[in-house]
Amino acid sequence: MGELPFFRAHTALHPDHLWIWERSVYVDENQRTWLPIIIEMESSLQVLMRQEDVLLGEAVCPGLLAPGLLPSMWQRYPGRRYRGSDSSFWRVVYHIEFSGTEEMLLEQLPDPEYE
């Protein structure tokens, strides 16, 4: 009987920055494109960032985009966190690469000012 193929997922390096390029497309410092999928939960907001190659058009000024739930830029912070351009903090729940596709799940942390 033949053996089943063995697939291995491994953790990937977090991007230093993610900038909004156009609606629903972010770009990292290596010009890789990331597509967000927003997951609204009762007590938290999560976003699944999936690295997929997208043909980029002209960059859109963040001020011209309609207001949304996600910041226009994320910057990596120590402790498996990102800080958004809106001063929000996001925890990296996981970041894996599997079969050439990267996925990173971010969860918005509560604002300590309102706890």
N, C-alpha and C positions, 0 to 999 in steps of 0.2 A: 504494500500500500504506500502511495507517495506521501511525502511529508507536506504539511501545509506551510506556506511561506511565513516567515517570522518578520513582523513589522516592529520597528522600534521608534518610539517617540523620544525626543530629547529636548531639554530646556534650551531655549535660544537666548541670545543676548538682547537685552531691552534697547530699543532706540533711545538716543539721548533726547530727541525732540520729535514731536509730531505737530505739523502745521496744517491748518485747513488750506486746501488748494482750491477746491470748489465744493459745492454742496455734496455732502456724503463722501468726500475723498480727502484723506490726509496724506502728507508726504513726510518721510523722515529725512535725516541728514544725509542719507545715501541715495536719495531720490527714489526710494521704494514707496509704492502707494499702498495705503491701508484703508479698508472699507469698514465703517462702524455699523454695528447692529445694536440698537438700543434695547435694553431689557429693563422695563420698569417693574419693580417689585413693590409690595406694600410698604416696606420699611427702607428700601434702598434703590439706587439707580446703578445699573451695570451697563457696560458696553463691551461687546465682543469685537475686537479689532482683528480683522483678517487681512493678511498681506496678500494682495493679488495685483498682478500687473494690469494697469489701466492706462490707456492712451490719454495723456493729459492735454487739455486745451490751455487757454490762457488762465493764469491764476486770477482768482476773484478776490478783491479787497474784502477782508472779513467784515468791515462795516457795511458792505452792500448786501450781505447775506441776511436772510430773515433770522430773527432770534431763535435759538434752539436750546436743547437741553445740554449740549456738549460745549466745552470751551473751544475757542478757535485755535488754541495751542496748548500742548502739554510739554512739560520739561521734567526729565527724570530727576528724582530726589533720592537721597539715601533711604535705606530701609524698605526696598521694594515698593516705592511710591512714586507717583507723578503729581506735580502741581499744575493745575490748569491756569490759563491766562485770566480766569475769573476768580483766582485765589482758592479754588476748591482743591481738595486733596483726593487722590484716587489710589487705592491699594491694588497692586498686581496680584490677582487671585492665582493665575497661572499664565505661563507663556511657554508654549511648546512649538516644536517643528515636527511635523509628521508627513512623510511622503512629499517633501518639498514645499509644504504649505505651513506658514506660521500663523498661529492664533494667540492672541493675548486677551485675557479677560480682566477688565478693570472694574473696580467697585468704588463708587463715590463714598468717601468717609464723611460721617456727620460733622457738621461745623461745630467746633468746640464752644463757640460763642453762644450757641443756642441750646446747648445740652443742659 
